[in-house]
Amino acid sequence: MKRIGLMGCGTVADYGHIPVILNTPGLTLHAVFDPDPQRLRFVQEKFGLANTYQDEASFFASGIDAVTVTSPAPCHLANIRAASRAGKHVLCEKPLGMTEDECREMIDCTARAGVMLFTGFDYRFSPAALQIRQWLRDGAIGDLRSLRLIYIWNCHGKRQRNDQGLLVENARRQGRMDEGGPMVDCGVHQIDLARFWTGSEVQSWTAAGAWVDEYDAPDHMYLHMQHDSGAHSMVEISYSYCHTCQQPVNVFTYDLIGTKGLIRYDRNAKILDMRNQDGVFTMPFAPEKNFAALYEHFRDALAQGGSDVLPTGLDGLMAAKISREATDALVAQCPRGSK
Ligand SMILES: NC(=O)c1ccc[n+]([C@@H]2O[C@H](COP(=O)([O-])OP(=O)(O)OC[C@H]3O[C@@H](n4cnc5c(N)ncnc54)[C@H](O)[C@@H]3O)[C@@H](O)[C@H]2O)c1
């Protein structure tokens, strides 16, 4: 049984990581850390957790084998430095770091400490993502030439009701925009999928963006990536698609075009199909996230001392680097950027 310590008891820990760790055979959630006592109390009561820490040293001394980092992205480097000093393996949420340099330091400090570092790109483990990769490997659509990956949504909306029922600015959304906006925060998943499905490194990229609202970073962005294989990927990400609407809608799709066919995934329509010269092949729909498989692979990596399957620190670095450089280039050009 491997004992996991979790750093950052916020939203994704609450709906994803904590329940999944608790349900993964071979793992136990031994300790959780958060500087916010309210968040600690919330998860302690909700999940019946015994060991909760506001003090990092006590958390690391509690007898854990590995940590999972689910704090906000600007805290990841400090958390990973501390885990390395304590000799603990790390599974870190995306985006791995705020910059390429931060990611390099994470890779270096974990390597020096002799501990493993993995990036929590859970989209890779969705049965839909794995089915798409299988179709590609089987040559079902011939040579993969074009990927169009779209996620446009309201990022929880511009305003939310506070305890008094008043509409106030949504601090969570503002935080995500301050950290770099939709491509840095969400688009890293799509960038990683493009690298995963093509099996090919990104050679060059260009970006375009729009400022729907008053943020430094563009809140609606397009990224065009050219892969070594010759394939092209387009990622479209928005945080301002209906962000002020009473009844928001969203779009989440993958389209992969090959020389002999097409693969489509549509989250809202619940479509996963492949069509080629032989007909249309429909597979059961699956959501885009799969934390359960992520933790099964993390458990196996801890048992075996390595993994051929889990996304690495370098995978996290590549997605963080591309998304950050693309966003920064737009901010530097745009009159609305750095107001
Ligand atoms: N894979 C996914 O699908 C997915 C979904 C949502 C968020 N995320 C990622 O997960 C991370 C957390 O996102 P969230 O939405 O849960 O954020 P959140 O703001 O809801 O929660 C973050 C928690 O971390 C705590 N925290 C603050 N400073 C800390 C520190 N120094 N060390 C440890 N904990 C600290 C906060 O008190 C809070 O409880 C981000 O990197 C985000 O991009 C991933």
The ligand as an ORCA input file, in Angstrom:
! r2SCAN-3c Opt
* xyz 0 1
  N      -6.829     18.104    -14.745
  C      -7.927     18.825    -14.678
  O      -8.909     18.509    -15.297
  C      -7.954     20.063    -13.811
  C      -9.165     20.703    -13.518
  C      -9.146     21.832    -12.702
  C      -7.951     22.321    -12.206
  N      -6.778     21.699    -12.545
  C      -5.491     22.207    -12.039
  O      -5.390     21.846    -10.658
  C      -4.717     22.868     -9.923
  C      -5.642     23.364     -8.821
  O      -6.809     23.880     -9.392
  P      -8.153     24.131     -8.525
  O      -9.176     24.534     -9.507
  O      -8.427     22.982     -7.643
  O      -7.704     25.406     -7.655
  P      -8.375     25.957     -6.336
  O      -7.990     27.373     -6.244
  O      -9.814     25.576     -6.259
  O      -7.640     25.147     -5.153
  C      -6.272     25.281     -4.855
  C      -6.040     24.884     -3.398
  O      -4.629     24.981     -3.148
  C      -4.447     25.646     -1.899
  N      -3.130     26.270     -1.872
  C      -2.799     27.590     -2.008
  N      -1.464     27.758     -1.891
  C      -0.946     26.525     -1.695
  C       0.376     26.053     -1.486
  N       1.436     26.864     -1.479
  N       0.566     24.723     -1.330
  C      -0.496     23.874     -1.324
  N      -1.777     24.281     -1.489
  C      -1.999     25.588     -1.666
  C      -5.604     26.628     -1.808
  O      -5.828     27.012     -0.462
  C      -6.732     25.805     -2.398
  O      -7.377     25.015     -1.407
  C      -4.338     23.946    -10.961
  O      -3.036     23.714    -11.406
  C      -5.363     23.711    -12.070
  O      -4.920     24.165    -13.323
  C      -6.767     20.596    -13.316
*
